[in-house]
């Protein structure tokens, strides 16, 4: 039950943020918004404001939409002459581009904000304490033992396992001077990392300098100032964007198996688990899903925001809109591709669930 609750919270917030981007920029340009819906399908409830916008929650919580006056798919009666200025279709191409782009853009902004809050709330950090030493590797040969605390590498203070790992990887195998604390005594060990082939997160074999140690379970919660949190939120958001784009490319080039694609059941499971691990973990997860949602929506697939943006770019270049016939056919193809992807992701979720 809690897993379902947190899944609805995560998806609901991210869908709301995405549609809010379209809504606010449309209103900024004076476009009349007819419907703001969280979810698809039959309307479960809602209200209408004094401008005529219908706000509603719909039955299928796997998306949402903002319906504007004068959209291409609008099947209403012809627009009155005095209302044409409020129509989406009568805005110039760059205004329409901005309205559509605002959805994914708000997903990226949300990710940055969520990460800033997470860093301020406090994030778990693995301490540079050795949990295990691999026999016949450089650390073991130099005399390092489980329980040792690494405090410096050269003149560089080491306060986390992440910094320790990055410093070793940056060495290119050159000798490093480790300052070790063991039983309240400090001493130094010179260790030359061994360059070995190991699988990265995509399963590709890459060469890394290693010394043969694993972390312990010692962790601490680190709270950051507003200035630090802003910087780290922006940097971490960029890392997530880079990872997501790289992952999509690895999927397209078959480096990563398409069996790794997850759907709503995987999101629900992960939302429940991260919520149990604390606020900052949940915010990190929501930031990652928000970035995924933003990037996927920017793919040039008809029916997604990226497909509309692609047509707007063509219109800007050629000076006239892409014909409604071409857009209609492309939208049907895009819908078919999207449905196939959703079915495939659901199949993967069910296979993981029952395996």
ABEGO torsion letter per residue (X at the ends): XAAAAAAAAAAAAAAAAAAAAAAAAAAAAGBBBABBBBEBEBBAEEBBBAAGBBBBBBABAAEBBBBBBGBAABABBBBBAAAAAABAAABBAAAAAAAAAAAAAAAAAAAAAAAAAAAAAEBBBBBBBBABBBBGBAAAAAGBBBGBBBABBEABBBABAAAAAAAAAAAGGBBBBBBBBBGGBBBBBBBBBBBBBBBBAAGBBBBBBBAGBBBBABBBBBBBBAAAAAAAAAAAAAAAAAAAAAAAAAAAAGABBAAABBBAAAAAAAAAAAAAAEAAAAAAAAAAAAAAAAAAAABBBBGBAAAAAAAAAAAAAAGBBBBAAAAAAAAAAAAAAAAAAAAAAAAAAAAAAAX
